[in-house]
Amino acid sequence: MANITTKYCIRCRTLKSTREFYKNKSTKSGLATYCKVCHDKITQAYQDKHREKYLSDMRNYVKAHAPKRNERARINAETIQWMAVFEGGCGVLDGSCLGGLLWHHIDAKTKNYELGMRPCASWKSLLSEIDLCIVLCQRHHTMLHRFLEGKKLSENLSPEFAEFVNLYYPLIITQIS
């Protein structure tokens, strides 16, 4: 496809930017025949006219694809948990860990998504997200979030927890010393 910047919509008979057309590999230009506005109007009119068939098709599609999606979600969730165990368990290691390993994003600003909340993520995507995380047990994960939010912790902090916080969040360790 040549570097064209405009295209003529045969429905509204207007010359428009190529960004105003959906992609369509089957056409010579690689763009749809109608602009996005016209295409959306045609699609909406069809869906309104054939409402029952459209809804039935959508229900059938969801039924047909739900088992596959649920299985992928289950496999990804189990994989994420086993990878947490493989990492060595909770990063605090003070002997007071309670089960339920979680992935904690060290810097929330770099978080692309919540691990386990994106059931059909690709393997590559999961691994790149895990690289931004550390493993914590549920107890230490909750303590860390409460601490990072500036809330007082009701329990005495172990030296291992203080050392852990100092390792990943050195600027705020003075608050718990």
N, C-alpha and C positions, 0 to 999 in steps of 0.2 A: 504494500500500500504506500502510495506517495504521501508526502507530508502536506496533506490538504488541511486547510484551516476553516473552510466553510462548506456547507452542503445545503442543497435545496430540498425542503420538505414538500412532497407532492400533495399532501393533504391540505395544509394551510397556505401553500404556495408562497413560502417565505424563505429567503436565504438566511441561514443561521450558522452559528459557530458549531464546529464538529462536537464540542463538549455538550451540546444540547441534543445529541442523538445517542441512543443506546448502542452498544457494540453488537454486531451480528457477523459471525465468521463466514456465514454462507453467502454474503454479498461481496461484490467485487471491491467495494470501498472498505469493507469491514465494519460498516455502520448500518443501522436500521434504516428502512425506507422513510419512516415517519419520525419527526422530532419527538422528544420525550413527552411534551405536553399533549400532542396528538395521540401518541401511542397510549398514554395513560387514560385519555378520554375514551378511546376505542375499547381498551381493556375493561374499564369501569362499566361502559355500556353493555358489553357482552356479559359481565358478571351479574349485572342487574337483570338483564333479560333472561338469563339462564341460572337464576339464583339457586334453585334446588340441585341442579346438576353440579354446579360449582361447589356447593357445600358438601355434597355427597363425595365428589372427587377428593376434596380436602380431607374428609374423614377417612376415606379409604387409604389415602397416602400416609396419614399419620399412623393408622393401624398397621400398615405394611412395614413401616420403617421404625416403629417404636421398639420392637424387640432387639433389633440390631443396635440402635442407639443406647438402649438400656444396658446391653451386654458390654459395649465399649465403655460406658460410664463405670460399670462395676469393675472391669479390668483396670481402668485407669486409677480408680480409687484404691484398689488393692495394691497396685504397683507403687503408688505414692506412699502408702503405709509401709510396704516392704522396703522401699528405698530409705525411709526414715530409720528403720531398724538397722539396715545395712550401714548407714552413716554412723552408727554407734550409739544410737539413742539420744537421750537428752544431753544437751551441751553443758549443762550446769554441773552434773556429776557430783552432787553433794549427798547422795544416798537417800534423799527424801522424795524421790520422783514417784509419781503415781502414773499409771499407764496412760495410754492415749497420746501417742506422739503427734506433734503438729509441726508444720513448716512455718517458721517466722521470717518474714521479710525484714532484713536488716535495715534497709532504707525504704520506707513506704513510698517514697517518690519514684522509685525505680520499679515498683510493682506493676506488672502488665495485667495480671488477673490473680484471683485467689485460687491457689492450688486446690483441686477437688471440686471447684465450683464451675469448671469448664470441662464437662464430661467427655467431649470429643476432641480435645486438644491433640495435636500431633505429638509424637515422641520427641521431636526436635524442640518443639515449643515447651514441653514439660521440662526437658533438661535445661534449657536456657533459663526458665523461671526458677528451677531448683538451685541454680548457681547463685541466685540472689538471696538465698535463704539459709537459715540454720535450723537444726532440729531441736525442739524443746518438748518436754512433757507438758501436759495440760496445766498442771499446777504452776510451773515456772513461766509458762507462756502468759497465763493470767496475771501473775505477779509482775512480770516485765511490762505488760501493757498498762497495768494500774500505775506502775512507777513512771513510765514514759508520759502518762497523762497527768502526772503531778499529784496523784492521789497518795495519801499516807497509807502505808502498809501496816496492818494490824499485828503482823508477826515479826519476830526478830529475823533479820536476814543472815543467812549463813555466809561465812567468808568465801565459800565457793561461788555463791550467787553474786556477791560484791565483785569478785575477781572476774566473773563472766561479764557483768555489766561494764566493768572497766575495760575489758578487751574489745567489746563491740560499741560501747557508748562512752568513751573516755571523758568527754566534756561534762558529763552529769554525775560522775562517780562521787564527787565531793558532797553531793546531797545525801548520800546514804552512808558515808563514813562516820 
